[in-house]
Amino acid sequence: MTKKGMNVDNLRFTPRLKIINDAQIARIHGATLDVLEKTGVQITHKRALEALSGIGARVSGNRVRIPAHLVEKAIASAPSRIRLGNRAGETALTLGDRRSWFGPSLDCIHWQDPQTEERSRFTSEHCAKAASLAEVLENFTWTMIIGMADDYPQEAADKVIIRKVLENSTKPLVFCCNNMESVKATYEMALLAQGGKEVFDEAPLVVHYSEPISPLLYYDPALEKIIYCAEKRIPLINFPAPQCGGTAPATLAGNVVQGSAESLSGLVLHQAINPGAPFIYGAYTTVMNMRSSIFSYGAPELSVMVGALAQMAQYYKLPFFGTGGCTDAKFPDPQAAIEATQQCLTSAYVGSGLVHDCAAWIDHGSTVSPTYMVMVNEILSNVRVMMEGLDVSDESLAASVIDKVGPGGNYLKERHTLDNFKKVFYSDLFDRSNMDAWERDGKKTFADRLREKTLRLMSRKTPPLPADVLKEYDKMQATWTQDPKFKTV
């Protein structure tokens, strides 16, 4: 308590934003339960059908209708908090406390050269470079598989990409992959990197990303992966991508309801297989641009719907997988900066859990741009300052210092200034000099400074995995394809 009786905890406030109110949350929840009970989802996987039927879901052919009490039971059985670990087995972040943790993208098909801005097909070496860059960007607390390896055959490409990220980043990894073989290989690589199952179970290094097909459809390989992750307690993200006017209702609320129903339907199966296994809720909700038919990554409606779903996750007490910092722009230009800033700030204010695509994704999810990664990292530094709010402790209010300096004085020589001025964020990317100083410094534009900083950061190297782990990875990779070209690494 302070001398005036005020609780010290109340002297700092974390800014918050609400997209929907309590009455709207209740209506969305009710509509979600209606969809699952009346419409249901389509499933053909035999074991999944048996598991859902066994807990009381109504199975008619390939249609599964899920009563409300089963949904609410699954929500209650899933953990409200999930710890994720780094390569050393240390806790890197904890989901479920309304904080936002930002990370890059997945499955891009192009690479944009940071020097020339030319595009080329994404390769495994591009993945190594992007993962190394994500490692040194302080505002990215986790990473993803970033792109697809065009230099490897399909049966090996997804596993090689995962290996490249694990080698070049120590941070938790969210991955997706082609089939069960790849999930098992990823799990084995994670156990090797962390030193065994006991360490992994305490703070998992990898999280599997799975998608229902909108509207309300599961294909068998996805269900096999959901079941396996539940059994092994690999944290699972069940994340549909409903598109307003295309694969979901044209209204924002309708899209939120369908996305929520699709994610929760996977939760019901997941908890039926292994109650208490770690599950992450969410949906990638955006609009179809009716002028171009693209799935828009920069639309403001995306932030509205993702923010609403983040609040639904908080209502359900489930960890959330959010979206922010992506753009439809073709380069790290003003459009990209505006879209990324809006999305990142909204995500932070709402509390969106794991926020993906907050770097690398440009050109509506097709291209990895290292310069965009660096730009978004700088945006996140500004967001971090905003999220710290305003400290109103005695030290910060500084009434005694104001009295000491008095009218007409200055604060340059005060100890209080020395103790506090370094708390201000000083960017080495955003220029805050005057015109004369800028001209003396070479007249460098924002694009010049961004390119220079990106190339400088990309020169840093991630500490390598132990030699014995890399040797085991080599043995695994030799089994991923029969082509002799890929027998060695």
C-alpha positions in Angstrom: 0.0 0.0 0.0 1.1 3.6 -0.6 1.1 6.2 2.2 -2.3 7.3 0.8 -3.7 3.8 1.0 -3.6 3.0 -2.7 -2.5 -0.4 -3.8 0.9 -0.3 -5.6 -0.4 -2.8 -8.1 -3.0 -0.2 -9.3 -0.3 2.3 -10.2 0.5 0.7 -13.5 -2.2 -0.2 -16.0 -1.9 -2.4 -19.1 -3.9 -0.8 -21.9 -6.8 -3.1 -23.2 -9.1 -3.1 -26.1 -12.4 -4.8 -26.5 -13.9 -5.6 -29.9 -17.1 -7.2 -28.5 -19.0 -6.7 -25.2 -20.3 -9.4 -22.8 -23.7 -9.6 -24.5 -22.1 -10.1 -27.9 -19.8 -12.8 -26.5 -22.8 -14.7 -25.2 -24.6 -14.5 -28.5 -21.6 -15.7 -30.5 -21.1 -18.5 -28.0 -24.8 -19.5 -28.4 -24.6 -19.4 -32.2 -21.4 -21.5 -32.1 -23.1 -24.2 -30.1 -26.1 -24.1 -32.4 -23.9 -24.7 -35.5 -22.1 -27.6 -33.9 -25.3 -29.2 -32.6 -27.6 -28.5 -35.6 -25.3 -28.4 -38.6 -22.2 -30.3 -37.3 -19.1 -31.1 -39.3 -18.2 -33.6 -42.0 -15.8 -36.4 -41.0 -14.8 -39.6 -42.8 -12.0 -40.8 -40.5 -13.0 -44.1 -38.9 -11.3 -43.7 -35.5 -12.4 -40.1 -35.2 -16.0 -41.1 -35.9 -15.7 -43.9 -33.3 -14.2 -41.6 -30.7 -16.9 -38.9 -31.2 -19.7 -41.4 -31.2 -18.3 -42.9 -28.0 -18.6 -39.7 -26.1 -22.2 -39.0 -27.2 -21.9 -37.1 -30.5 -24.6 -37.9 -33.0 -23.0 -39.6 -36.0 -25.1 -40.0 -39.2 -22.9 -41.3 -42.0 -20.2 -38.7 -42.4 -22.0 -35.9 -40.6 -21.2 -35.5 -36.9 -23.4 -33.2 -34.7 -22.0 -32.3 -31.3 -24.3 -31.5 -28.4 -23.6 -28.3 -26.4 -22.7 -30.2 -23.3 -19.9 -32.1 -25.1 -18.4 -28.8 -26.4 -18.5 -27.2 -22.9 -17.0 -30.4 -21.3 -14.1 -30.3 -23.8 -13.5 -26.6 -23.2 -13.4 -27.3 -19.4 -11.0 -30.2 -19.8 -8.4 -28.4 -22.0 -5.6 -26.5 -20.1 -6.0 -22.8 -19.8 -2.3 -22.2 -19.9 0.5 -23.7 -22.0 4.2 -23.3 -21.5 6.4 -23.4 -24.6 10.2 -24.0 -24.4 13.3 -23.2 -26.3 16.0 -25.6 -27.5 17.6 -25.7 -24.0 14.3 -26.7 -22.4 13.8 -23.4 -20.7 10.3 -21.8 -20.7 10.2 -19.2 -23.4 6.6 -18.1 -23.1 3.4 -19.0 -21.4 0.1 -18.8 -23.2 -3.2 -18.0 -21.5 -2.5 -14.8 -19.6 -3.8 -12.3 -22.2 -0.3 -11.4 -23.4 0.6 -11.3 -27.0 3.7 -13.2 -28.3 4.7 -12.4 -31.9 6.3 -14.7 -34.5 6.8 -14.9 -38.3 4.9 -16.8 -41.0 4.7 -20.2 -42.7 4.4 -21.8 -46.1 5.5 -18.9 -48.4 6.5 -19.8 -51.9 8.7 -16.8 -52.8 11.8 -15.1 -51.3 12.4 -11.3 -51.7 16.1 -10.5 -51.8 16.8 -7.9 -49.1 19.4 -6.2 -51.3 17.7 -6.1 -54.7 14.0 -6.8 -53.8 13.9 -9.4 -56.6 11.7 -12.4 -56.1 12.7 -16.0 -56.5 11.3 -19.4 -55.4 11.8 -20.1 -51.7 14.5 -22.7 -50.9 15.8 -24.4 -47.8 18.7 -22.0 -47.6 16.3 -19.1 -47.6 14.6 -20.8 -44.6 17.9 -21.0 -42.8 18.5 -17.2 -43.4 15.0 -16.2 -42.3 15.1 -18.4 -39.2 18.5 -16.9 -38.2 17.1 -13.5 -38.7 14.0 -14.3 -36.5 16.4 -15.5 -33.9 18.1 -12.1 -33.5 14.9 -10.0 -33.7 14.1 -9.4 -30.0 10.4 -9.0 -30.4 9.9 -12.4 -32.0 9.6 -14.9 -29.1 8.8 -17.9 -31.3 9.1 -18.9 -34.9 7.4 -20.8 -37.7 8.6 -22.9 -40.8 8.4 -19.7 -42.9 8.4 -21.2 -46.4 8.4 -24.3 -48.6 11.6 -25.7 -49.9 11.5 -25.6 -53.7 14.9 -27.3 -53.9 13.8 -30.6 -52.4 11.2 -33.2 -53.6 7.8 -33.0 -52.0 8.3 -36.1 -49.8 11.2 -34.5 -48.1 10.7 -30.7 -48.4 8.5 -30.2 -45.3 10.8 -32.1 -43.0 14.0 -30.4 -44.4 12.4 -27.0 -43.7 11.6 -28.0 -40.1 15.2 -29.2 -39.6 16.5 -25.9 -41.0 14.4 -23.9 -38.5 15.5 -26.1 -35.5 19.1 -25.7 -36.6 19.0 -21.9 -37.0 16.7 -20.8 -34.2 16.5 -21.7 -30.5 13.0 -20.4 -30.1 9.7 -22.4 -30.0 8.6 -23.6 -33.4 5.0 -23.7 -34.8 5.0 -26.1 -37.8 2.7 -27.7 -40.3 3.5 -30.6 -42.6 2.2 -32.9 -45.2 1.5 -36.1 -43.4 1.8 -38.2 -40.2 5.4 -39.3 -41.2 6.4 -35.7 -41.0 4.7 -35.0 -37.7 6.5 -38.0 -36.2 9.8 -36.9 -37.7 9.3 -33.4 -36.2 8.5 -34.8 -32.8 11.7 -36.9 -32.9 13.8 -33.9 -34.0 12.3 -31.8 -31.1 13.1 -34.5 -28.6 16.7 -34.7 -29.8 17.1 -31.0 -29.7 15.7 -30.6 -26.2 17.2 -33.8 -24.7 14.3 -36.1 -24.3 10.5 -36.5 -23.7 10.7 -35.4 -20.0 12.1 -32.0 -21.0 9.7 -31.7 -23.9 6.6 -32.4 -21.8 7.5 -29.7 -19.4 8.0 -27.0 -22.0 7.4 -28.3 -25.6 9.7 -26.9 -28.3 7.3 -27.5 -31.2 3.6 -26.8 -31.7 1.6 -28.4 -34.6 -0.6 -26.3 -36.7 -3.7 -28.0 -38.2 -6.5 -26.7 -40.3 -10.1 -27.8 -40.8 -11.4 -27.0 -44.3 -14.0 -24.3 -44.3 -16.8 -24.7 -44.2 -17.1 -27.4 -41.5 -15.0 -30.2 -43.1 -12.1 -32.3 -42.0 -10.0 -34.5 -44.3 -8.5 -37.7 -42.9 -4.8 -36.8 -42.7 -5.6 -33.7 -40.6 -7.6 -35.9 -38.2 -4.8 -38.4 -37.9 -2.4 -35.6 -36.9 -4.9 -34.2 -34.3 -5.2 -37.7 -32.8 -1.4 -38.2 -32.7 -0.8 -34.8 -31.1 -3.4 -35.5 -28.5 -1.8 -38.8 -27.7 1.8 -37.4 -27.5 0.7 -34.2 -25.8 2.2 -32.1 -28.6 0.5 -28.7 -28.4 -2.1 -28.4 -31.2 -3.4 -25.4 -33.0 -6.7 -26.1 -34.8 -7.0 -23.2 -37.0 -9.5 -22.9 -39.9 -9.3 -20.0 -42.5 -12.9 -19.0 -43.3 -13.2 -16.3 -45.8 -16.2 -13.8 -45.7 -18.3 -14.3 -48.8 -16.3 -17.3 -50.1 -16.0 -20.1 -47.5 -17.9 -18.4 -44.7 -20.9 -16.0 -44.4 -20.3 -12.5 -45.8 -20.9 -10.9 -42.3 -18.1 -10.6 -39.8 -20.1 -12.1 -37.0 -21.1 -15.1 -39.2 -17.5 -15.7 -40.0 -16.5 -15.5 -36.3 -19.2 -18.0 -35.4 -18.2 -20.5 -38.2 -14.5 -20.2 -37.4 -15.1 -20.7 -33.7 -17.3 -23.8 -34.4 -14.6 -25.3 -36.7 -11.9 -24.8 -34.1 -14.0 -26.1 -31.2 -15.1 -29.2 -33.2 -11.4 -30.2 -33.3 -11.1 -29.5 -29.6 -14.0 -32.0 -28.8 -12.2 -34.8 -30.7 -8.8 -33.8 -29.3 -10.1 -34.0 -25.7 -12.0 -37.2 -26.4 -8.7 -38.8 -27.3 -6.7 -37.5 -24.3 -8.4 -35.2 -21.8 -6.1 -32.4 -20.7 -3.9 -32.5 -23.7 -2.7 -29.0 -24.7 -4.9 -27.3 -27.4 -4.8 -23.8 -28.9 -8.0 -22.2 -30.2 -8.4 -19.7 -33.1 -9.3 -19.0 -36.7 -7.8 -17.0 -39.6 -10.8 -14.9 -40.4 -10.7 -12.4 -43.2 -12.6 -11.2 -46.3 -12.7 -12.2 -49.9 -11.7 -9.1 -51.9 -14.6 -9.1 -54.4 -12.5 -7.0 -56.8 -9.7 -9.5 -57.0 -11.0 -12.7 -55.2 -7.9 -12.8 -53.0 -7.9 -13.9 -49.4 -7.0 -10.4 -48.0 -4.2 -10.3 -45.4 -4.3 -6.5 -45.0 -8.0 -5.9 -44.6 -9.1 -4.0 -41.4 -11.9 -6.5 -41.0 -9.3 -9.2 -40.3 -8.3 -7.4 -37.1 -11.9 -6.9 -36.0 -12.7 -10.6 -36.4 -9.4 -11.8 -34.9 -9.9 -9.5 -32.0 -13.4 -10.9 -31.4 -12.0 -14.4 -31.5 -9.3 -13.5 -29.0 -12.0 -12.4 -26.6 -13.9 -15.6 -27.2 -10.7 -17.5 -26.3 -10.5 -15.5 -23.1 -14.1 -16.3 -22.3 -13.4 -20.0 -22.9 -10.1 -19.8 -20.9 -8.3 -21.3 -23.9 -4.9 -20.3 -25.3 -5.3 -18.4 -28.6 -3.5 -18.4 -31.9 -3.9 -14.9 -33.5 -2.9 -13.1 -36.6 -1.3 -9.7 -37.1 1.4 -7.9 -39.0 0.7 -9.3 -42.4 0.0 -7.3 -45.6 -1.3 -7.4 -49.1 1.5 -5.0 -50.2 4.2 -6.2 -52.6 7.1 -4.5 -50.8 7.9 -3.1 -47.3 6.3 0.2 -48.3 3.9 2.6 -46.5 1.0 0.3 -47.2 2.8 -2.6 -45.5 3.8 -0.4 -42.5 0.2 0.9 -42.0 -1.4 -2.5 -42.2 1.2 -4.1 -40.0 1.0 -1.4 -37.4 -2.8 -1.6 -37.2 -2.8 -5.3 -36.8 0.1 -5.6 -34.3 -1.3 -2.8 -32.1 -4.8 -4.3 -32.1 -3.4 -7.8 -31.3 -1.4 -6.5 -28.4 -4.3 -4.4 -27.0 -6.8 -7.3 -27.2 -4.3 -9.9 -25.9 -4.0 -12.3 -28.8 -1.7 -15.1 -27.6 0.5 -16.4 -30.3 0.3 -13.8 -33.0 1.5 -15.3 -36.3 2.4 -13.7 -39.7 3.6 -10.6 -37.9 6.7 -10.7 -40.1 7.8 -12.0 -43.5 4.3 -12.3 -45.1 3.8 -9.8 -47.9 1.8 -10.0 -51.2 -1.1 -11.7 -49.3 0.8 -14.6 -47.8 3.0 -15.6 -50.7 6.4 -14.0 -50.1 9.0 -13.9 -47.4 10.7 -10.5 -47.1 13.6 -10.2 -44.6 13.4 -6.4 -44.7 9.7 -6.6 -43.8 10.6 -8.8 -40.8 13.0 -6.1 -39.6 10.4 -3.4 -40.1 7.7 -5.2 -38.2 10.2 -5.9 -35.4 10.7 -2.2 -35.1 6.9 -1.6 -35.1 6.7 -4.1 -32.3 9.2 -2.1 -30.3 6.8 0.8 -30.5 3.9 -1.4 -29.6 5.8 -2.6 -26.6 6.2 0.9 -25.3 2.4 1.5 -25.8 1.6 -1.7 -23.9 3.8 -0.6 -20.9 1.2 2.1 -20.2 1.9 4.9 -17.8 3.7 4.4 -14.5 2.4 6.8 -11.8 4.6 5.8 -8.9 6.1 8.5 -6.7 9.4 8.3 -8.7 7.6 8.6 -12.0 5.3 11.5 -10.9 8.4 13.4 -9.9 6.6 16.1 -7.9 9.7 16.6 -5.6 12.0 17.0 -8.7 9.5 19.5 -10.2 9.6 21.4 -6.9 13.4 21.4 -6.8 13.9 22.7 -10.3 11.1 25.2 -10.0 9.8 27.8 -12.5 12.2 28.6 -15.3 14.8 25.9 -14.5 15.8 22.8 -16.5 16.2 19.1 -15.8 19.4 18.3 -17.7 21.7 18.0 -14.7 19.2 16.3 -12.4 20.0 12.8 -11.1 16.3 12.0 -11.8 17.0 12.6 -15.5 20.1 10.4 -15.5 18.2 7.6 -13.8 15.3 7.7 -16.3 16.2 9.0 -19.7 17.4 5.7 -21.0 13.9 4.3 -20.5 12.9 6.1 -23.6 12.9 3.9 -26.8 15.5 5.1 -29.3 15.1 3.6 -32.7 18.0 3.1 -35.1 15.6 2.7 -38.0 13.1 5.6 -37.6 14.9 8.9 -38.2 14.2 11.6 -35.7 17.0 14.1 -36.7 16.4 17.5 -38.3 16.9 18.0 -42.0 20.4 19.4 -41.7 21.6 16.5 -39.7 19.9 14.0 -42.0 21.7 15.6 -45.0 25.0 15.5 -43.3 24.4 11.8 -42.5 24.1 10.9 -46.2 20.4 11.6 -46.9 19.5 8.0 -46.2 15.9 7.2 -46.8 13.9 4.8 -44.7 14.4 2.1 -47.3 18.1 2.7 -47.2 18.3 2.4 -43.4 15.9 -0.7 -43.4 18.1 -2.5 -46.0 21.3 -1.7 -44.1 19.9 -2.9 -40.8 18.5 -6.1 -42.4 21.8 -7.0 -44.0 23.6 -6.3 -40.8 21.3 -8.5 -38.7 21.4 -11.3 -41.3 25.1 -11.6 -40.8 24.7 -13.0 -37.3 24.7 -16.7 -36.7 22.7 -18.8 -34.3 24.6 -21.1 -31.9 24.7 -24.5 -33.5 23.0 -27.7 -32.2 25.4 -30.2 -30.7 27.3 -32.4 -33.2 25.6 -35.6 -32.0 22.2 -34.1 -32.6 23.2 -32.9 -36.1 24.5 -36.4 -36.8 21.1 -37.9 -35.9 19.4 -35.3 -38.1 21.6 -36.4 -41.0 20.6 -40.0 -40.5 16.9 -39.0 -40.4 17.2 -36.9 -43.5 18.9 -39.8 -45.4 15.7 -41.8 -45.0 13.3 -39.0 -46.3 14.0 -39.7 -49.9 15.5 -42.5 -52.0 17.1 -40.0 -54.4 20.9 -40.4 -54.0 21.3 -36.6 -54.4 19.7 -36.2 -51.0 21.4 -39.0 -49.2 23.9 -36.6 -47.6 23.3 -33.1 -46.2 
